Amino acid sequence: MNKPFLFKQFTVKQDRCEMKIGTDGVLLGAWASLQNTPTSILDIGAGTGIIALQLAQRSSAELIDAIEIDENAYEQCVENFEASPWGDRLFCYHASLEEFTAEIDDRYNLIVSNPPFYSEDYTSGNRTRDMARFTQALPFEHLLESVSVLLSENGTFSTVIPKKEEERFIQLALAKRLFVNRICRIRGTETSEEKRSLLEFSFSETTIEIENLTIEISRHNYTEAYKNLVRDFYLKM
């Protein structure tokens, strides 16, 4: 589980991160739109740095910043950034989102976040894992407040959350004048329920594009739509 994760153009070490690489992050890094050719990107709650690395591979953005509050994850993220082909464009800050928002004057063309979203009143007993995973580490309201400050006028914000939280999240975003523009609902197989929602927001109200994505036809037999989305990253796609 702690072995380095090999992608086509970069390697991610994850032995010091409580939150390991998962489908959610890779999907977000592949799905986030680069249509506006962003020159500056911010990854909130970077973990291993996987999403920022994907966006470095996909884009020509000169500035790709990340923030990570957990010290071990921060150090691992920096290590992964420096070992990548895009180390000169990637930078990770060891800070809370609140600190970062208060101190940074930059506005970003694209903001991404795979936030901790387990809102149940439950702790695992492992404080580091709890901080990485549970909502009290980064409430949706807090995330959206900072995004509304850090996002450029014509920028976009993309995130991945549980499908059951989609409606609430969209309403919270609306309160910050952030309008949902794209939605992609994810299910594991054709017969399983939709578990995740990929969401894109901006300050402009548009007709909402809604799509659905199924990951597998059967175990390790992936759909063409999923393969087309992630084939630039996974070795065996």
N, C-alpha and C positions, 0 to 999 in steps of 0.2 A: 504493500500500500504506500510505503514511503519512498519507493524507487522514483528516480527522475522520470518525468513524463515526456516522451519524445514526440514532438510534432514535426511537420515537414521542414520548417525553416528555423525552429528554435527548440530549446529544451527547458522544461520547467522543473526545478527542484521544489519539493513540497514537504520535506521531512520535518520542518520547523513550523509549519502552518497547521493550525487546528482544522481549518476548513480546506479540505482537499479539492483538487480539480474535479468538477462535476459537469454534467450535461448543461445545466442552467447557464453557467458562465460562458462556456464555449458557444452555445446558441446565441447568447446576447452579443458576444464579440463578433460573430459571423453575420448577425441580423441587423445590427445597428446601421442606419443609413449613412452613407458618405456622399449622398447626392449633392449636398451643398459644398462639397470639397472643403471640409474643415481644416483650418490652419492651426487650431489649438483644441486639444482634447483633454478632458479630466475624467479619471476613473475614481469614484468615491467608494472607499472600502476595498482596496485593491487585492488583499490577500496575497496569493502567489504572484500576482501581476499578469495573470493569463489574459484578461480582457484587453488591457493596455497593450500587451505584446501582439495580440491579434490585430488590433487597430493600427499598430505600427507597421505590421506586415501589409495590411490592406490599404493604407493611406500614405500620403506624402506630407502629413501634418508635421510642421517644424517643432511644435511643442506638444508633448504628451506627458501630462502630469498625473500623478496618482497620490492618494492619501491613504494611510493605514495607521490605525491607532495602536494595534497590538505590536509590541516591540519585536518579538520573534518573527512575526509575519512581515513586518516592515523590513527587517534585515534580509529576510529571504527574498522579498520582492526586489530589493536593491541588487542582490546577488544575481537574480534572474535577468534583470534589466541589463546589468553590466556584461553578462555573458552572451547577450543577444546581438544580432547584427545591427541593432538600432539604438545601442547604448547612448549615443550622443543626442538622441531625441527624447529619451525617456528619463523621467525624474520622479522619485517618490519622496513624499513628505511624511515624517513621523509626527502626526498631529491628529487631534480630534477634528471632526467636521466643523464644529463651532469655532474652534481656534482658527482654522484655515479660512473660513468664511470671513471672519473678522479682520484678518491680517492681509489677505490677498486682494489686490485691486484688479487683477486680470479678469476678463470675461471670456468664457470658452464657447466656441462654435458648436461643440458636441460634448455632452456630459453623459456618462454611463454609470450605472450602479447595479450590482447584484447584491441587494441589501439583505442583512439578516432579518428573517421575517417570521420566525416562530413565535406567535403571540400568546400561546398558552402559558399559564402560570406554572411553569415547570422548569426545574434546573437539573442538570445532569450530575452536579457535584464537581464538575471540572470547570473552574471559573473562566479559564481562557476559552474553552470551547463554547461556554454559555455566551460570553461576550461576542464571539464570532457569529453565533447562530441566532440568538434571541433578540426580539424586537427592542427590548429595553436598551440595547446597545446603540440602536439607531432607529428611533420611531419614524414612521412614514411622514408625520407632520414636520419633524425636524429636517429630514432629508429634503422634502419639497420646499421648505422655507429657504434652505441654502441654495438649492437649484435655482429658485426664482431670483436670487441675488447674483449667482455666479454665471448664469447663462446669458450669452449675448442676445441682442434684440432679435436676430434672425436665426438663432441657434436651435438645436434640438436636444432633447433629453430622452434617453432610452433606458429601460429597466426591465427586469424580470421578477415577477411576483407570483404567489399562489393565485390560481384562477378564482378561488373563493374570495380573495381580497380585491379583485379587479374593480368592482363597482365603487367600493369605498375609496380606493386609491384615486380613481378618476375624479371623484367628488372633492377629495382633499386637494388635488392638483388644481381643480377649477377655482378653488378659493384663493389660489396664488396666481390666477390668470394664466394658468398653463392648460392648454387644450389638447386632448388626445387626438392624434392624427392617424396613427396606425395601431392595429391590434393583431397579434398572432397568437392563437390559442393552441397549446401543445398537448397532445395525448401520446401515451406510450405506444399503444396499438389501436387498431380500428375499434376494438370492443371495449377499451378502457375509457374512463372519463377524462375530461380535460383537467389537467393538474396545474399547468403553468400558463401565464399570460406574458407575452412580450409586448411592451407598450412604448410608444413614442409620443412625445409631447413637444409643443412649441407654444410661443405666444400668439400664434395665428390660428384662428378657428377655420378648419377646412372640413370637407367631406371625409368621414372616417373610413380608411381602408381596413377591411377586416378579412383576415385569412386564417386558415387552420393548417396545422402541421402534425402529421403522424410520424413517429420516429421509426417504428419497426413493423414489419409485416408478421414476422415471427422472431424468435430469439436470434439476435445477431444477423438477421436478414432485414436490412434497412430499406426504407422507402427511397425512391428516386429523389423526391423533394428534399428529404433530409440529407442525402448524400450530396446533392447539388449545393446545399447551404454550407456544409462543413468540409467538403473535399479538399479545400486549399490548406487545411490544417492537419487532419488526421492522416497518419501514415497509411492506414489500410482502407482508404476510401477511394 
